[in-house]
């Protein structure tokens, strides 16, 4: 990796020298873009994350990273399939999920199931239900809090 970084630095140095020699505006722009691409690649390799991302996943709060129910199980619950897939749920697991979801309001349940069971984005859910994305986010957060409180020390579904 260090050899690659050194190669990009050498290329960037050569391109900077070339940019001072080029007089044509269009060619100068192309060389400038190439320098920008080298800078972007170097920053990515040196930091280990995409340049421009201000908040990596490791810096998010615990409640933002937390998935209260296994998304695969939630999707299996919504699809109610009974084939031979290992993701299929037993009747006991289905009843536990129904019980947990029964503690939510209808709107919270709809938003939570659509977000985690049907994998819709918050914006898509908002358009379908006719509410704002922020309101959907609030409903999903409330649902997650209620589910977390109801599950307590039980294993994650």
Buried (B, 14 or more C-beta within 10 A) or exposed (E): EEEEEEEBEEBBEEBEEBBEEBEEEEEBEEBBEBBEBBEBBBEBEEEEEEEEEEEEEEEEEEEEEEEBBEEEBBBBBBBEEEEEEEEBBEEEBBEBBEEBBEEBEEBBBBBBBBBBBEEBEBEBBBBEBEBEBEBBBBBBBBBBEBBBEBBEEEEEB
